[in-house]
Amino acid sequence: MVVTPLFSFSITSPQILKQQAMKALKTTISVTELQKTLGLWKSRKITDSVIPKLLHLYLGMTAYMNQEKVYPVDNFYEISIALAFKNAKFLTEAVKRCGSFGIVPARNTYGIKYFYSPLWIEKISSEELPEKFPETFPQDNIYNIYTKGNSSDEELSPEGDKPLEDNSDKKNITTPESLATAKEFFHLINEDSAQKAQILTPLINWFQLHERLTRKHACENLVYMVNELLIPYFASQARFMKSNHAGRLCWLTNLLKSAHGQHLLNDAAKDSRLKREQTAQETKANQRSNHPLNEFEWTDPESGMRFYDDEVEGSVNIPEDAPARPTMTAIWNVLSREWTSPQL
């Protein structure tokens, strides 16, 4: 899959318009109400490191809500990345445990179709909360994620973290079919001028601005990011194959806004920068090893231009019809059109 350079952009994303139009059910919250909420979370053994993450969701993160102002299951992974949960399973367990969110259950890995904050929408009548939460979680899980003797804000290392065995990540396997589908997804974006302007062009602009690149090199960064990072990422997600194109677009948009999306941008910029530096070094090495006429001059293998090094002038081009440089100190005289020696 090849992403062609993109230069036109002027369309406002529907996702941005949606966020601007969304308004909370309650625009203010009293100190007393907030204290009661935090007290409830403390009583349910929510740790100090998890409370700020839940508070973000409780107050409202519109970038991860749908038009109904709820957090759908399709956005759980991106939310877990944005709020630095270990994975989406830990996120949903925290939401269940705190008891402050509305939850609509479903028969999936998380047991949740979507959840929502009471500050944003009224209680949904069909809502069924899961049964007693404390007994459903093992000891030393996300609600007790600190080592003995350390601060409660210090999380266990990944090696010490034992999430529930029903971890959806284990089902995320890249297949030839999922890889082809992911490539086709970005191919469709590239073919649609509106989607290119909304998703791909801002990425080119970011590379050009933050890396101080030419437009050509910024486009090369985007091609690398899509082919080497984004396509493998989506191809490895089990639910990607079950989503339609609109759902995948929303997923991609939210991913690029998240901390993980910024990480992918930085990785693409760094890897592309190293690749360009390596190419430049290889080109220079090829130039310095190409002596078709004699050992006193070189020829660029790509352009065919002859040149030699001068202490004052640097790299000096040699006319195509000039005789071979006779010595290492010989200088080409552009007026007499012959080789001269400094000693003479």
Summary of the structure (lengths in Angstrom):
residues: 344
radius of gyration: 29.4
end to end distance: 60.1
largest distance: 99.8
contacts: 934
relative contact order: 0.10
helix: 49%
strand: 8%
